[in-house]
């Protein structure tokens, strides 16, 4: 159980970091000064060979990685439209 909580926390942090990156970009700030890694790379590009890769965590949490990505993108687009 604790292992699943850890994996869920990693996924949650990546999503929060992506939202922060989008907010910083919208304000014209350099996200690289605040975030250590690129959450977009982790969520959308990284390979699944690592124990904490996005795809692996989704598998361990019984989540469909493509559906999670789709939900993340829908949330980002909705927030962007709200800020227009």
N, C-alpha and C positions, 0 to 999 in steps of 0.2 A: 504493500500500500504506500509506504513512504517513497518508494522508487517512482511510482506513478505520479505522486505529488511533485517530486523533483522534476520529472520530465514535463509535467504540465506547467510548472513555474518557468522552465527554460522557454517553452513555446510562448507563454504569456509575455515574457520579457522581450522576446524577439518582435512580437506584434506591437508592444508598447514602443520599442525602439524605432520601428518603422513609422509609427504615427508621429513620433518626435522628429524623425528625419524629415517627414513631409511638412510639419509645422515650421521647422527651421528653414527649409528651402523656401517656403511661402513668404517668410520674413526676410529672405535674402541673406540669411546667416550660414556660416560654414559648418555643416553638420559634422565634418571630420574632426573638428576641435572638441566635440562633446562625446561623440560615439566612438568606441574603440573599434568596432567591426561594422560592416555594412549589413544591416538587417535584410535588405533586398537580396543580396547575394545568398544569405543564409536561407531565406524563405523561398526563393524562386530559382536559384541556380545551383546551389551546392549539391554535391553528390551524396549518395546514401551510404558510403562506406564507413563513415565514422559513427561511433556509438551514440553521439548526441546530434546527428544530422537531423534535419527537419523531417525527412521521409521516415527515418527510423523511429523518431519520437512519435510521429503520427501512427505508425504501425503498432508501437507498444501501447498507445492509448486507444487503439481501435478506431482511429479516425482516418478518413479518406483524405490524403494530402491534397489532391486536386480540389476537392470541395472546400477544404480549409483555405486554400489559396484563393479560391473564388470568393469566399466570404470576406476575406481580408481585403481584396480589391474592391468589392462592392462597398465596404465600409469606408475605404479611402475615397472613392469617387463620391459617395454621399456627403462626406465631410467637405470635400472640395467644392461641391455644388452649394453647400450651406454657406460657404465663405465668399461666394460671388456677390 
